[in-house]
Amino acid sequence: TSTSTITTITTSTTTITTITTSTSTITVSTSTATTTTTTTTSTPCAAGEYLDGSTCTECEEGFDSRDPQGPACLPTANYSLSSLPDPSHTAVSDGYGIARFSISLAALPDEVFEGTLNWQIDMKDSADSLFSDLACDSKWHRVQEGAEVILTFSELSADCTLKISAGNSSIARVGFLGVAVTLVETDTILKEWQFPVEVIFPRTELFSADPSLARDPIVLDAHPISAGTFHSTLTVYQTDAFTSEKTVLIYRTGELAFIEHRIAEEGFNVTASRALLSESTDPENMTAVQHNLSDSVEVISSSAGLTRFSVSL
């Protein structure tokens, strides 16, 4: 509430007296001053109104005023989302072991009554896991009409995770793509869309490498001995120089793959004796083995903790 005061001073002549003598005339005037005080009181606009000049005006439906004395109303988040088109998406394999994902996203208002809106994207192997973290969202590149990302087959096991579904002629990455509108100030999801997603990689174009290590059983005095679990990494290289890693794992039949298998534990000598192409990352799951390439294994070098070898695919 604000109060303003206006003061007006008015002067009027009320008495005039004239005195005449033989030599001069004297006139005496008496004035009275009158003071008038006017007080004006203004009341702020009510909720849902804004000050239009000097008049409180009601906001339109779907709008609200953050500052009742402000010059305009802002759309509410619910009103903005009610007219927002649904996102659409595409997911394809380009034939070189790379998946391309794109999403069309409508433009969000610069500001709403509650704060600022933002698009958020995630991709997981199950719908329940969507938006559990922001790692996948950071991989997407925002473009004029949406967002896009390019990921290799192996990268789909990292921040943007899709599970593997193997068939006779192809390997598919399957899961869920999530798109959400969030309120930045509270990091709250206001509206969410979920899309099943599948990308198919033909087996003739794709070879996936996982750090699996199978060991022949050790028997001492008729008793099997377990060597325990080894932590290992498997890296595929471009050539037998083992200097440049091969990230897009595409091979033609009969082509050589150059592989380094390294274990974290020190003091063990490692060599390669078997190579299997399998649908499973479990080295004990022999029913998943599709091709036994052990006869083509050529050990190039072996030392403490690692072995380097080639295999014909």
Secondary structure, DSSP 4 states (H G I P E B T S, - for coil): -EEEEEEEEEEEEEEEEEEE-SS-EEEEEEEEEEEEEEEEEE-PPPTTEEEETTEEEEPPTTEE-SSTTSS--EE-HHHHHHTPPPPEEEEEE-SSSEEEEEEE-PPPPS-BTTB-EEEEEEEESSGGGTTS-STTGGGPEEETTEEEEEEETGGGGTTS--EEEE-SSEEEEEEEEEEEEEETTTTEEEEEEEEEEEEEEETTT----------PPEEETTEEE------EEEEEESSTT--SB--S----TT-EEEEEEEESSSS-B------EEES-S-TT-GGGEEEE-GGG-EEEEEEBTEEEEEEE-
